[in-house]
Amino acid sequence: MKTERLTLLLTPEEKAEMAARADAMGISASELVRRAVRSYNPEFDTDAVQTLADELATAVRKTDKKVNAALAQLRTFEAFFADPEARRAEARAALERDELEWPFASPVAPKSRRKTSAKSSGAARP
């Protein structure tokens, strides 16, 4: 491939930035310039890209709010379930207020005002 020489005038800062970018990519400064020239598109629609970037930023903000709301709800659940015995006691108390029987077998279930059925009282079935 035939090559030609191109002389670029850069400030010392621009030259240092170009060299740093080329080094970071593991390529020569000449290859960096060649790639930049190949990827340059003067008809690139920056307005469309800005619109997409704005839409993305809006979506990220909405998602962030939803994630924060979900995390807050998770913290509420964690606090609620941190003391399962307290939850059981609350449930038992509510059941007893309504004169209902605790439906789960538990050696620590409090004695409630349970209605005895014919089966549990030893009475014969009709």
Beta strands, then each sheet from edge to edge (+ up, - down):
end
